[in-house]
């Protein structure tokens, strides 16, 4: 079984440097995801794959689960959301356009360190990228809404026996904690853990929990 890691917006491979599960896994950047490379890899995986997605990559994992449910052997969702932006008319808790703009500015001004909640003594999982590439990722975050597809997936029950692990920081200002409750409704059998604090960079904050989740998927437990 293949393990596919889907990275966050503007994140470098260093984001996964503390995860043993990253060794031998296929890691796809946010640009790879925009170019459809994970879809091609999953479609070609003869035994399916365990998907591990963080932030924008969590959205990518949800999109793949909706498109290829028969290929999914397990999901590990880290600060994942089907819809990044807030919707005042529906009450959906997300990011305002102003906050998203601040996210872009903060990345460029600080190289991500501190702005995204990088724990002390851990690697900085972000890197600068070209303005054009960053803008492509931001367009994805603004436009993507997977809720209808996920509701349909839930109705089919296609993943009701597939292991799902959901990790979410309690005070994450980028992806709201309410997303964990929404995803648990989509995957009622999921293991959900709220992480104290507001850090968004979960792959470097809880690598041992990620490794244990991937190990459980791979062992069939």
C-alpha positions in Angstrom: 0.0 0.0 0.0 1.3 3.4 -0.9 1.4 6.4 1.5 0.7 9.8 -0.1 1.5 13.0 1.7 -0.2 16.2 0.6 1.6 19.3 1.7 0.2 22.6 2.7 0.2 25.9 0.8 3.7 27.3 0.5 5.1 24.5 2.6 8.5 22.8 2.1 9.3 19.1 2.5 10.8 20.1 5.9 7.3 20.1 7.2 7.5 16.3 7.3 11.1 16.0 8.5 10.0 14.7 11.9 7.5 12.1 10.6 8.8 8.6 10.2 5.8 8.0 8.0 7.3 10.3 5.4 10.1 7.9 4.7 9.2 6.0 1.5 6.1 8.0 1.0 5.1 10.0 -2.0 5.1 13.7 -1.1 3.2 16.2 -3.3 3.7 19.9 -3.0 0.8 22.4 -3.2 1.8 23.0 -6.9 1.7 19.3 -7.6 -1.8 19.3 -6.2 -2.8 22.2 -8.4 -1.4 20.3 -11.4 -3.3 17.1 -10.6 -0.3 14.9 -9.9 -1.7 13.2 -6.8 -4.8 12.1 -8.8 -2.6 10.4 -11.3 -0.5 8.7 -8.6 -3.6 7.4 -6.8 -5.3 6.2 -10.0 -2.1 4.2 -10.8 -1.7 2.7 -7.3 -2.6 -1.0 -7.6 -3.3 -1.5 -3.9 -4.7 2.0 -3.1 -3.1 4.4 -0.7 -3.2 5.9 2.8 -3.7 9.7 2.3 -2.1 12.1 4.8 -3.1 15.7 4.1 -2.3 18.9 6.0 -4.1 22.2 5.5 -4.4 22.8 1.8 -3.3 19.2 1.4 -6.1 18.1 3.8 -8.5 19.7 1.3 -6.7 17.8 -1.4 -7.1 14.5 0.5 -10.8 15.2 0.9 -11.1 15.9 -2.8 -9.3 12.6 -3.7 -11.5 10.7 -1.3 -14.6 12.0 -3.0 -13.2 11.2 -6.5 -11.5 7.8 -5.8 -13.2 6.3 -2.7 -12.4 2.8 -3.9 -8.6 3.6 -3.8 -8.6 5.0 -0.3 -7.2 2.7 2.4 -7.2 5.4 5.1 -7.2 9.1 5.7 -5.2 11.2 8.1 -6.5 14.8 8.1 -4.5 17.5 9.7 -6.1 21.0 10.0 -8.2 19.9 7.0 -11.2 21.9 5.7 -13.6 21.5 2.8 -14.1 25.3 2.7 -11.4 27.8 3.7 -13.4 31.0 3.4 -16.0 32.3 5.8 -19.6 32.6 4.7 -21.6 35.1 6.8 -24.8 34.2 5.1 -24.6 30.5 6.1 -22.6 30.9 9.3 -19.7 28.8 8.0 -16.6 29.6 10.2 -13.6 30.2 8.0 -11.2 32.9 7.0 -12.2 36.4 5.9 -10.7 37.7 2.7 -8.8 40.2 4.8 -7.3 37.5 7.0 -6.3 35.5 3.9 -4.5 38.5 2.6 -2.7 38.9 5.9 -1.7 35.2 5.6 0.0 36.0 2.3 1.7 39.1 3.7 2.8 37.2 6.9 4.4 34.5 4.8 6.3 36.9 2.7 7.3 39.1 5.6 8.4 36.4 8.1 9.0 33.3 5.9 6.2 31.8 7.9 8.1 31.5 11.1 6.0 32.5 14.0 3.1 33.7 11.8 1.8 30.2 11.4 2.5 29.0 14.9 5.8 27.2 14.5 6.6 25.5 17.8 9.8 26.6 19.5 12.7 24.3 18.6 11.0 22.8 15.6 11.9 23.2 11.9 10.2 26.0 10.0 8.0 24.1 7.5 7.6 27.1 5.1 9.6 28.6 2.3 9.3 31.5 0.0 7.9 30.7 -3.5 7.3 32.8 -6.6 4.4 35.3 -6.3 2.7 33.6 -9.3 2.8 30.2 -7.5 1.6 31.6 -4.2 -1.3 33.3 -6.0 -2.3 30.1 -7.7 -2.5 28.4 -4.3 -4.5 31.3 -2.8 -7.0 31.1 -5.7 -7.5 27.5 -4.8 -8.1 28.3 -1.2 -10.6 31.1 -2.1 -12.6 29.0 -4.6 -12.6 25.4 -3.2 -15.8 24.1 -1.6 -16.0 20.4 -1.2 -19.0 20.3 1.1 -21.5 19.0 -1.5 -19.2 16.3 -2.7 -18.5 15.2 0.9 -22.2 15.2 1.7 -22.7 12.9 -1.3 -19.8 10.7 -0.2 -21.3 10.4 3.3 -24.7 9.4 1.8 -23.1 6.6 -0.2 -21.3 5.2 2.8 -18.3 4.3 0.6 -15.7 5.0 3.3 -17.7 3.9 6.3 -15.2 1.1 7.0 -12.1 3.0 6.0 -9.9 4.3 8.9 -10.0 8.0 9.3 -8.0 10.1 11.8 -8.7 13.8 12.3 -6.3 16.1 14.1 -7.2 19.7 14.7 -5.7 22.4 16.9 -8.3 23.9 19.3 -7.4 27.5 18.5 -6.1 27.4 15.0 -6.8 30.8 13.4 -6.3 29.5 9.9 -8.5 26.4 9.9 -11.1 26.7 12.5 -11.7 23.9 15.1 -15.3 23.6 13.9 -14.0 21.8 10.8 -13.2 18.8 13.0 -16.8 18.5 14.0 -18.0 18.9 10.5 -15.6 16.2 9.2 -16.7 13.9 12.0 -20.3 14.2 10.8 -19.0 13.1 7.3 -16.9 10.3 8.8 -18.8 9.3 12.0 -16.4 6.4 12.7 -13.4 8.7 12.6 -10.9 9.1 15.5 -10.9 12.8 16.3 -8.3 14.5 18.5 -8.2 18.2 19.3 -4.7 19.4 20.0 -4.3 22.1 22.7 -3.1 25.5 21.5 -3.3 27.3 18.2 -0.5 26.0 16.1 -1.3 25.2 12.5 1.9 23.3 11.6 0.6 20.0 12.9 3.2 17.8 11.0 6.0 19.2 13.1 3.9 19.5 16.3 2.5 16.0 16.5 4.6 13.7 14.3 4.3 10.8 16.6 0.5 10.9 16.4 0.7 11.0 12.6 3.1 8.1 12.5 0.8 6.1 14.8 -2.2 6.8 12.6 -0.4 5.8 9.4 0.9 2.6 11.1 -2.7 1.7 12.2 -3.9 2.2 8.6 -1.1 0.1 7.2 -1.6 -2.7 9.7 -5.4 -2.8 9.1 -6.2 -2.0 12.7 
